[in-house]
């Protein structure tokens, strides 16, 4: 794959707790992808496809425990070969806490995962702040570009 080609984006809804339409999130992801690439780094263009998998807290907790040795749910887990797992239940709780919508929270998590695939990290406080500002900016721009109203 050449660096000028964008990876494909696929969204799978593998949870049954909340009813979601994956189409708008997939459209958003296609808008966010080039913005994440423009942010710097180089990981995304080496992938053929990025798979975003919407899961329950139960499933993400199992992944978190297996791969990161942390026995609790989390919001998003990114695997460098191109998978982003997002907990819809955690997104719903966080949306209530931050007084935003579930869709908005899911978009933030998706951009967060894309930035990780692009090579960004959030282990240190300064990196976390930089990545937080960047993901907010990209999520807002991609949402506006998609012409969404949610």
C-alpha positions as CSV (number, residue, x, y, z in Angstrom):
1,X,0.0,0.0,0.0
2,X,1.3,3.4,-0.9
3,X,1.3,6.2,1.6
4,X,-1.2,8.2,-0.5
5,X,-4.0,5.6,0.0
6,X,-6.3,5.7,2.9
7,X,-7.2,2.5,4.7
8,X,-10.8,1.2,4.5
9,X,-13.0,1.8,7.5
10,X,-15.5,-0.8,8.8
11,X,-17.7,-0.5,11.8
12,X,-19.2,-3.5,13.5
13,X,-21.8,-3.4,16.3
14,X,-21.1,-6.4,18.5
15,X,-23.1,-5.3,21.5
16,X,-26.8,-5.6,22.3
17,X,-27.2,-3.3,25.2
18,X,-28.0,-0.2,23.2
19,X,-29.6,0.3,19.8
20,X,-27.2,2.0,17.5
21,X,-26.9,2.7,13.8
22,X,-23.4,2.0,12.6
23,X,-23.8,3.9,9.3
24,X,-23.4,7.5,10.7
25,X,-20.4,6.4,12.8
26,X,-18.8,4.8,9.7
27,X,-19.4,8.0,7.7
28,X,-17.9,10.1,10.6
29,X,-14.8,7.7,10.7
30,X,-14.2,8.2,7.0
31,X,-14.2,12.0,7.5
32,X,-12.0,11.8,10.6
33,X,-9.4,9.5,9.0
34,X,-7.6,12.0,6.8
35,X,-7.7,14.6,9.5
36,X,-5.9,12.1,11.9
37,X,-3.3,11.4,9.2
38,X,-2.8,15.2,8.7
39,X,-2.1,15.5,12.4
40,X,1.3,13.8,12.0
41,X,2.7,10.4,12.6
42,X,2.5,7.7,10.0
43,X,0.7,4.5,11.2
44,X,-2.6,4.7,9.5
45,X,-1.4,4.8,5.9
46,X,0.4,1.4,6.5
47,X,-3.0,-0.3,7.2
48,X,-5.3,-1.8,4.6
49,X,-8.3,-1.4,6.8
50,X,-9.3,-0.1,10.2
51,X,-12.0,-2.0,12.0
52,X,-14.0,-0.3,14.7
53,X,-15.9,-2.7,16.9
54,X,-18.6,-1.5,19.3
55,X,-18.8,-3.8,22.3
56,X,-20.3,-4.1,25.8
57,X,-18.5,-3.4,29.0
58,X,-18.3,-7.1,29.6
59,X,-16.4,-7.7,26.4
60,X,-14.1,-4.7,26.7
61,X,-13.3,-5.8,30.3
62,X,-12.2,-9.2,29.0
63,X,-10.0,-7.6,26.4
64,X,-8.6,-5.1,29.0
65,X,-7.8,-7.9,31.4
66,X,-6.3,-10.2,28.7
67,X,-4.1,-7.7,26.9
68,X,-3.4,-5.0,29.5
69,X,-3.8,-7.0,32.7
70,X,-6.3,-4.5,34.1
71,X,-9.5,-6.1,35.3
72,X,-12.1,-3.4,34.7
73,X,-14.0,-1.9,31.7
74,X,-12.5,1.0,29.8
75,X,-13.6,3.3,27.0
76,X,-11.5,2.3,24.0
77,X,-8.7,-0.2,23.3
78,X,-6.6,0.1,20.1
79,X,-4.6,-2.7,18.6
80,X,-1.8,-1.6,16.2
81,X,-2.8,-4.0,13.4
82,X,-6.0,-1.8,12.9
83,X,-8.7,-2.7,15.4
84,X,-10.4,-0.2,17.7
85,X,-12.7,-1.6,20.4
86,X,-15.2,0.9,21.9
87,X,-17.4,0.2,24.9
88,X,-20.8,1.6,24.2
89,X,-21.9,1.3,27.8
90,X,-18.9,3.3,29.0
91,X,-19.5,5.9,26.3
92,X,-23.1,6.2,27.6
93,X,-22.0,6.7,31.2
94,X,-19.3,9.2,30.2
95,X,-21.8,11.1,28.0
96,X,-24.0,11.6,31.1
97,X,-21.0,12.6,33.2
98,X,-19.8,15.2,30.6
99,X,-23.4,16.3,29.7
100,X,-22.9,15.4,26.0
101,X,-24.5,12.8,23.7
102,X,-23.7,9.2,23.3
103,X,-22.9,9.9,19.6
104,X,-20.5,12.6,20.6
105,X,-18.7,10.4,23.1
106,X,-18.4,7.5,20.5
107,X,-16.9,10.0,18.0
108,X,-14.3,11.1,20.5
109,X,-13.4,7.5,21.3
110,X,-13.1,6.7,17.6
111,X,-10.8,9.6,16.9
112,X,-8.8,8.6,20.0
113,X,-8.3,5.2,18.6
114,X,-7.4,6.5,15.1
115,X,-4.8,8.8,16.7
116,X,-3.3,5.9,18.5
117,X,-3.1,4.0,15.2
118,X,-1.4,7.1,13.7
119,X,1.3,6.9,16.4
120,X,0.1,9.2,19.1
121,X,0.4,8.2,22.7
122,X,-1.2,9.3,26.0
123,X,1.0,7.8,28.7
124,X,2.5,11.0,29.9
125,X,0.3,14.0,31.1
126,X,1.6,16.4,28.4
127,X,1.0,13.8,25.7
128,X,-2.5,13.1,27.1
129,X,-3.3,16.8,27.1
130,X,-2.0,17.2,23.5
131,X,-3.9,14.2,22.3
132,X,-7.1,15.4,24.1
133,X,-7.0,18.8,22.4
134,X,-6.3,17.2,19.0
135,X,-9.0,14.6,19.3
136,X,-11.6,17.3,20.3
137,X,-10.5,19.4,17.3
138,X,-10.6,16.5,14.8
139,X,-13.9,15.2,16.1
140,X,-15.5,18.6,15.8
141,X,-14.2,19.2,12.3
142,X,-15.2,15.7,11.0
143,X,-18.6,16.0,12.6
144,X,-19.2,19.4,10.8
145,X,-17.8,18.0,7.5
146,X,-20.3,15.1,7.8
147,X,-23.2,17.5,8.1
148,X,-24.5,15.6,11.0
149,X,-27.0,17.1,13.4
150,X,-26.4,14.8,16.4
